[in-house]
Every structure is written in C-alpha cells, then in structure tokens.
C-alpha cells in the first residue's frame, strides 16, 4: 500500500518562494509516476506538474518558468519548488502517485496525499 504525505505549505507574500515535499511510503518508488495537483476554492483540481520515472517533466502553462518538480529516489520523495508566487497560486496542493508511465488530468493518480495549503498574499 502506498501512502503520500505532503509538507512545506504555508503563507507567503507575492513574489516569494516555497518548497513542497511529498514523502512516499511503499515499494518500488522508482516505478511510480508522480504529480502535483492543486485545488483552489470553487475550482476543479488541476495538474500543476508531473514527473515520470525517467524524469520526464510536464508543467501547466500557468507555472512554467516558476515551478520545478523533482524527485529523489534515495529519499523516496518528490519536491515542488515554487518561485515568483502569485496570489492566484493560492490553493491546496496535493501529491499524487501512479504505478505507470505518467499522471495527467485524464490519467489520474492511484494514490493521493492529504494536501497542504499554500496561501499567497498580495
């Protein structure tokens, strides 16, 4: 059974930075495609960034050039470095994992974390 635990959220001013972490417990982490999703109040959950087992990345247009997704297979963790944060980045951020090639808005993760709140003040 896979469990995901996010951390690193908080309150930050516009233009600031945060680093989210997602700790993976379970077997064969390297086989899993990982992704960060977010959900703002009154909006649907959206894919922010995803990362395959071979480190191929994909980003939502709204975060390209500002966010970076990465993984550490030794620590079995995934990270989301967020720079130049904007108020519209305010949301609950969720880590997701799938035993497969990739996660997306169509191919959703099999496992989800509990989420971590990110609030960006103007």
C-alpha positions in Angstrom: 0.0 0.0 0.0 1.3 3.4 -0.9 1.0 6.4 1.4 1.9 10.0 0.5 2.5 12.8 3.0 2.9 16.4 1.8 4.6 19.2 3.8 6.0 22.6 3.2 2.9 24.7 2.6 2.3 28.0 4.3 1.6 31.7 3.9 4.0 33.7 1.7 3.9 37.1 0.1 3.6 37.5 -3.6 7.0 37.1 -5.3 8.2 34.7 -2.6 9.1 31.1 -2.7 8.1 27.8 -1.1 9.2 24.2 -1.4 6.7 21.5 -1.1 7.8 17.9 -0.2 5.9 14.6 -0.7 7.2 11.6 1.2 6.4 8.2 -0.4 6.0 5.1 1.6 5.6 1.8 -0.1 7.6 -0.3 -2.6 9.1 0.4 -6.0 9.1 4.2 -5.8 11.1 4.4 -9.0 8.3 2.8 -10.9 5.8 5.4 -10.0 4.8 8.5 -12.0 4.4 11.4 -9.6 2.5 14.6 -9.9 1.5 17.8 -8.0 -2.1 18.9 -8.4 -3.9 21.9 -6.8 -7.4 22.9 -6.0 -8.5 26.4 -5.3 -11.8 27.2 -3.6 -14.7 26.8 -6.1 -12.4 25.4 -8.8 -11.6 22.0 -10.1 -8.5 20.2 -9.2 -5.8 20.9 -11.8 -2.4 19.4 -12.7 0.5 21.7 -11.8 3.4 19.5 -12.7 4.2 15.8 -13.3 7.3 13.7 -13.4 7.8 10.2 -14.9 10.1 7.5 -13.5 12.6 8.5 -16.2 12.5 12.2 -15.0 10.5 13.5 -18.0 8.6 16.6 -16.7 5.5 18.4 -17.7 4.1 21.7 -16.4 0.9 23.7 -16.6 1.3 26.8 -18.7 0.5 29.0 -15.6 3.5 27.8 -13.7 6.1 27.2 -16.4 9.4 29.0 -15.6 8.4 29.5 -12.0 7.8 25.9 -10.6 10.2 23.0 -10.7 9.3 19.4 -9.9 12.0 16.9 -9.0 12.4 13.5 -7.3 14.9 11.9 -5.0 14.8 8.2 -5.4 17.1 7.6 -2.5 14.9 9.5 -0.1 11.7 8.4 -1.9 10.4 11.9 -2.1 9.1 14.4 -4.7 9.5 18.1 -4.5 7.9 21.2 -5.9 10.0 24.3 -5.9 7.8 27.3 -6.3 9.2 30.7 -7.1 7.7 34.1 -8.0 4.5 33.1 -6.3 1.3 34.9 -7.2 -2.0 35.2 -5.4 -3.6 33.0 -8.0 -1.3 30.2 -6.9 -3.3 30.0 -3.6 -4.7 26.5 -3.3 -4.5 23.2 -1.6 -1.6 21.3 -3.2 -1.9 17.5 -3.5 0.8 15.0 -4.3 -0.3 12.0 -6.5 1.3 8.7 -7.5 0.5 6.2 -10.2 2.2 2.9 -11.0 2.6 3.7 -14.6 4.2 6.0 -17.1 2.6 9.3 -16.3 -0.2 11.1 -14.4 -2.4 13.7 -16.0 -5.8 15.2 -15.8 -7.0 12.2 -17.8 -4.9 9.5 -16.2 -5.3 10.4 -12.5 -3.1 9.1 -9.7 -4.0 5.9 -7.9 -2.9 7.4 -4.6 -3.2 10.9 -3.1 -1.8 12.7 -0.2 -3.9 14.7 2.2 -2.9 18.1 0.8 -1.0 21.1 2.0 -2.3 24.6 2.0 -0.4 27.3 0.1 -1.6 30.9 0.5 0.0 33.8 -1.4 -0.9 37.3 -0.1 -0.8 40.3 -2.4 
